[in-house]
Amino acid sequence: MSFADALAAAARKLGDDRVPSVLRDLAFDPADGATTMVPSLRCEKQTAPAMATLLAGLVVDLLDDPDPYSAREAGLLGREAHYLFAAASRAQVPSMRFQFHDFGAAWARMLLALIPAFETGPGGAVIATDLTGWLAGITLRLQPIALVDQVTGRLVEECNALVERLLP
């Protein structure tokens, strides 16, 4: 399944209005002669956190869908969102630093929903472990915010419980 196919499936399942055109613009069709690209090249680094946040919302909603194929689509879109968040973080995009409360929380919520789906899937244990390591780092960065924001505090507690369960 391609990124474009996963977005189209999300639009069918969640409604066209849930998949904004800005996300559809990130997809490319190999039939049109497009070359292979890595997720970090789908958009400008400065917009990557916002695009990843939109994708993360789709992932969480798809994982709530009873259709068993939705988990596969969520997995693909979730990895893309994760790569965009990670690329923006690595590139030290200012919004990832100064708005980490928003972007980090969206990233953590998505991983919190996605990791169990990988954990139970065939061959997904390795991916689940890797994503759990990322979740541990994200949670660490959210800790100071959790001291003053109850919603973030609950999120951090949930993340810590999952990390403690999955990482030795």
C-alpha positions as YAML, in Angstrom:
chain: A
units: angstrom
residues:
- id: 1
  name: MET
  ca: [0.00, 0.00, 0.00]
- id: 2
  name: SER
  ca: [1.28, 3.45, -0.87]
- id: 3
  name: PHE
  ca: [0.99, 6.67, 1.08]
- id: 4
  name: ALA
  ca: [-1.53, 7.94, -1.50]
- id: 5
  name: ASP
  ca: [-3.59, 4.74, -1.15]
- id: 6
  name: ALA
  ca: [-3.60, 5.04, 2.65]
- id: 7
  name: LEU
  ca: [-4.78, 8.67, 2.42]
- id: 8
  name: ALA
  ca: [-7.53, 7.67, -0.02]
- id: 9
  name: ALA
  ca: [-8.65, 4.88, 2.31]
- id: 10
  name: ALA
  ca: [-8.67, 7.31, 5.26]
- id: 11
  name: ALA
  ca: [-10.85, 9.70, 3.24]
- id: 12
  name: ARG
  ca: [-13.30, 6.88, 2.42]
- id: 13
  name: LYS
  ca: [-13.48, 5.69, 6.02]
- id: 14
  name: LEU
  ca: [-13.33, 8.97, 7.93]
- id: 15
  name: GLY
  ca: [-14.82, 11.31, 5.34]
- id: 16
  name: ASP
  ca: [-13.25, 13.54, 2.71]
- id: 17
  name: ASP
  ca: [-13.37, 16.51, 5.07]
- id: 18
  name: ARG
  ca: [-10.98, 14.70, 7.49]
- id: 19
  name: VAL
  ca: [-8.22, 14.46, 4.87]
- id: 20
  name: PRO
  ca: [-7.40, 18.03, 3.85]
- id: 21
  name: SER
  ca: [-5.99, 18.76, 0.42]
- id: 22
  name: VAL
  ca: [-2.70, 19.86, 2.01]
- id: 23
  name: LEU
  ca: [-2.13, 16.23, 3.05]
- id: 24
  name: ARG
  ca: [-3.14, 14.90, -0.36]
- id: 25
  name: ASP
  ca: [-0.55, 17.24, -1.87]
- id: 26
  name: LEU
  ca: [2.16, 15.36, 0.08]
- id: 27
  name: ALA
  ca: [1.43, 12.18, -1.89]
- id: 28
  name: PHE
  ca: [2.93, 11.38, -5.24]
- id: 29
  name: ASP
  ca: [1.91, 8.88, -7.87]
- id: 30
  name: PRO
  ca: [4.74, 6.71, -9.19]
- id: 31
  name: ALA
  ca: [2.70, 6.24, -12.37]
- id: 32
  name: ASP
  ca: [3.18, 9.95, -13.07]
- id: 33
  name: GLY
  ca: [6.93, 9.40, -13.21]
- id: 34
  name: ALA
  ca: [7.58, 10.59, -9.67]
- id: 35
  name: THR
  ca: [10.78, 9.37, -8.12]
- id: 36
  name: THR
  ca: [11.04, 7.64, -4.79]
- id: 37
  name: MET
  ca: [11.26, 10.04, -1.92]
- id: 38
  name: VAL
  ca: [11.82, 9.82, 1.78]
- id: 39
  name: PRO
  ca: [9.09, 11.19, 4.06]
- id: 40
  name: SER
  ca: [11.23, 14.14, 5.16]
- id: 41
  name: LEU
  ca: [11.16, 15.42, 1.56]
- id: 42
  name: ARG
  ca: [7.37, 15.43, 1.32]
- id: 43
  name: CYS
  ca: [7.20, 19.02, 2.56]
- id: 44
  name: GLU
  ca: [9.31, 21.91, 3.80]
- id: 45
  name: LYS
  ca: [10.94, 21.30, 7.17]
- id: 46
  name: GLN
  ca: [9.13, 24.29, 8.65]
- id: 47
  name: THR
  ca: [5.71, 22.82, 7.80]
- id: 48
  name: ALA
  ca: [6.58, 19.23, 8.74]
- id: 49
  name: PRO
  ca: [5.32, 19.46, 12.35]
- id: 50
  name: ALA
  ca: [1.92, 20.75, 11.22]
- id: 51
  name: MET
  ca: [1.63, 18.12, 8.46]
- id: 52
  name: ALA
  ca: [2.67, 15.39, 10.88]
- id: 53
  name: THR
  ca: [0.06, 16.59, 13.38]
- id: 54
  name: LEU
  ca: [-2.67, 16.34, 10.73]
- id: 55
  name: LEU
  ca: [-1.52, 12.82, 9.85]
- id: 56
  name: ALA
  ca: [-1.33, 11.86, 13.52]
- id: 57
  name: GLY
  ca: [-4.98, 12.80, 13.97]
- id: 58
  name: LEU
  ca: [-5.94, 10.54, 11.06]
- id: 59
  name: VAL
  ca: [-3.92, 7.69, 12.57]
- id: 60
  name: VAL
  ca: [-5.66, 7.88, 15.93]
- id: 61
  name: ASP
  ca: [-9.08, 8.01, 14.23]
- id: 62
  name: LEU
  ca: [-8.25, 5.08, 11.93]
- id: 63
  name: LEU
  ca: [-7.16, 2.98, 14.90]
- id: 64
  name: ASP
  ca: [-10.63, 3.56, 16.41]
- id: 65
  name: ASP
  ca: [-12.26, 2.24, 13.21]
- id: 66
  name: PRO
  ca: [-13.54, -1.37, 13.49]
- id: 67
  name: ASP
  ca: [-12.38, -2.26, 9.95]
- id: 68
  name: PRO
  ca: [-9.35, -4.56, 10.35]
- id: 69
  name: TYR
  ca: [-7.64, -2.95, 7.34]
- id: 70
  name: SER
  ca: [-7.71, 0.41, 9.09]
- id: 71
  name: ALA
  ca: [-4.84, -0.69, 11.33]
- id: 72
  name: ARG
  ca: [-2.68, -1.33, 8.26]
- id: 73
  name: GLU
  ca: [-3.49, 2.10, 6.84]
- id: 74
  name: ALA
  ca: [-2.93, 3.71, 10.25]
- id: 75
  name: GLY
  ca: [0.44, 1.97, 10.47]
- id: 76
  name: LEU
  ca: [1.60, 3.39, 7.17]
- id: 77
  name: LEU
  ca: [0.32, 6.90, 7.85]
- id: 78
  name: GLY
  ca: [1.65, 6.71, 11.41]
- id: 79
  name: ARG
  ca: [5.15, 5.88, 10.25]
- id: 80
  name: GLU
  ca: [5.01, 8.79, 7.79]
- id: 81
  name: ALA
  ca: [3.85, 11.16, 10.55]
- id: 82
  name: HIS
  ca: [6.55, 9.85, 12.89]
- id: 83
  name: TYR
  ca: [9.24, 10.39, 10.25]
- id: 84
  name: LEU
  ca: [8.03, 13.96, 9.65]
- id: 85
  name: PHE
  ca: [8.05, 14.74, 13.37]
- id: 86
  name: ALA
  ca: [11.50, 13.17, 13.75]
- id: 87
  name: ALA
  ca: [12.91, 15.00, 10.72]
- id: 88
  name: ALA
  ca: [11.60, 18.34, 12.02]
- id: 89
  name: SER
  ca: [13.04, 17.62, 15.44]
- id: 90
  name: ARG
  ca: [16.42, 16.64, 13.99]
- id: 91
  name: ALA
  ca: [16.47, 19.76, 11.81]
- id: 92
  name: GLN
  ca: [15.73, 21.81, 14.94]
- id: 93
  name: VAL
  ca: [12.70, 23.46, 13.38]
- id: 94
  name: PRO
  ca: [11.84, 26.33, 15.77]
- id: 95
  name: SER
  ca: [8.21, 25.27, 16.18]
- id: 96
  name: MET
  ca: [9.33, 21.86, 17.44]
- id: 97
  name: ARG
  ca: [11.17, 23.67, 20.21]
- id: 98
  name: PHE
  ca: [8.86, 26.54, 21.02]
- id: 99
  name: GLN
  ca: [5.56, 24.72, 20.43]
- id: 100
  name: PHE
  ca: [6.59, 21.27, 21.61]
- id: 101
  name: HIS
  ca: [3.60, 21.22, 23.94]
- id: 102
  name: ASP
  ca: [1.36, 21.02, 20.85]
- id: 103
  name: PHE
  ca: [3.46, 19.01, 18.43]
- id: 104
  name: GLY
  ca: [5.04, 16.73, 21.03]
- id: 105
  name: ALA
  ca: [1.66, 15.94, 22.56]
- id: 106
  name: ALA
  ca: [0.21, 15.05, 19.14]
- id: 107
  name: TRP
  ca: [3.26, 12.86, 18.43]
- id: 108
  name: ALA
  ca: [2.96, 11.14, 21.82]
- id: 109
  name: ARG
  ca: [-0.81, 10.53, 21.46]
- id: 110
  name: MET
  ca: [-0.27, 8.99, 18.05]
- id: 111
  name: LEU
  ca: [2.53, 6.72, 19.26]
- id: 112
  name: LEU
  ca: [0.50, 5.76, 22.32]
- id: 113
  name: ALA
  ca: [-2.28, 4.55, 19.99]
- id: 114
  name: LEU
  ca: [0.01, 3.10, 17.32]
- id: 115
  name: ILE
  ca: [2.51, 1.10, 19.37]
- id: 116
  name: PRO
  ca: [-0.04, -1.49, 20.58]
- id: 117
  name: ALA
  ca: [-1.18, -2.02, 16.98]
- id: 118
  name: PHE
  ca: [2.39, -2.82, 15.93]
- id: 119
  name: GLU
  ca: [3.06, -4.82, 19.08]
- id: 120
  name: THR
  ca: [0.32, -7.32, 18.20]
- id: 121
  name: GLY
  ca: [0.91, -7.37, 14.44]
- id: 122
  name: PRO
  ca: [3.11, -9.87, 12.63]
- id: 123
  name: GLY
  ca: [6.72, -8.70, 12.63]
- id: 124
  name: GLY
  ca: [5.69, -5.50, 14.32]
- id: 125
  name: ALA
  ca: [7.41, -6.10, 17.65]
- id: 126
  name: VAL
  ca: [10.65, -4.57, 16.40]
- id: 127
  name: ILE
  ca: [8.84, -1.46, 15.15]
- id: 128
  name: ALA
  ca: [6.89, -1.25, 18.41]
- id: 129
  name: THR
  ca: [10.12, -1.36, 20.40]
- id: 130
  name: ASP
  ca: [11.71, 1.35, 18.25]
- id: 131
  name: LEU
  ca: [8.66, 3.60, 18.51]
- id: 132
  name: THR
  ca: [8.56, 3.00, 22.27]
- id: 133
  name: GLY
  ca: [12.11, 4.31, 22.52]
- id: 134
  name: TRP
  ca: [11.02, 7.44, 20.66]
- id: 135
  name: LEU
  ca: [8.00, 7.76, 22.94]
- id: 136
  name: ALA
  ca: [10.29, 7.65, 25.97]
- id: 137
  name: GLY
  ca: [12.26, 10.61, 24.60]
- id: 138
  name: ILE
  ca: [9.16, 12.59, 23.68]
- id: 139
  name: THR
  ca: [7.68, 11.96, 27.12]
- id: 140
  name: LEU
  ca: [10.85, 13.22, 28.75]
- id: 141
  name: ARG
  ca: [10.53, 16.49, 26.84]
- id: 142
  name: LEU
  ca: [6.85, 16.78, 27.86]
- id: 143
  name: GLN
  ca: [7.61, 16.30, 31.58]
- id: 144
  name: PRO
  ca: [8.11, 20.01, 32.41]
- id: 145
  name: ILE
  ca: [4.83, 20.90, 30.71]
- id: 146
  name: ALA
  ca: [3.07, 18.13, 32.64]
- id: 147
  name: LEU
  ca: [3.84, 19.98, 35.86]
- id: 148
  name: VAL
  ca: [1.56, 22.88, 34.89]
- id: 149
  name: ASP
  ca: [-0.93, 21.23, 32.51]
- id: 150
  name: GLN
  ca: [-3.17, 18.42, 33.76]
- id: 151
  name: VAL
  ca: [-4.02, 17.09, 30.29]
- id: 152
  name: THR
  ca: [-0.33, 16.78, 29.44]
- id: 153
  name: GLY
  ca: [0.25, 15.26, 32.87]
- id: 154
  name: ARG
  ca: [-2.24, 12.47, 32.16]
- id: 155
  name: LEU
  ca: [-0.70, 11.92, 28.73]
- id: 156
  name: VAL
  ca: [2.78, 11.65, 30.24]
- id: 157
  name: GLU
  ca: [1.50, 9.13, 32.81]
- id: 158
  name: GLU
  ca: [-0.05, 6.96, 30.07]
- id: 159
  name: CYS
  ca: [3.13, 7.17, 28.00]
- id: 160
  name: ASN
  ca: [5.34, 6.28, 30.95]
- id: 161
  name: ALA
  ca: [3.16, 3.25, 31.74]
- id: 162
  name: LEU
  ca: [3.49, 1.97, 28.16]
- id: 163
  name: VAL
  ca: [7.24, 2.63, 28.06]
- id: 164
  name: GLU
  ca: [7.77, 0.84, 31.40]
- id: 165
  name: ARG
  ca: [5.77, -2.14, 30.15]
- id: 166
  name: LEU
  ca: [7.59, -2.50, 26.83]
- id: 167
  name: LEU
  ca: [11.17, -1.44, 27.52]
- id: 168
  name: PRO
  ca: [13.34, -3.33, 29.97]
...
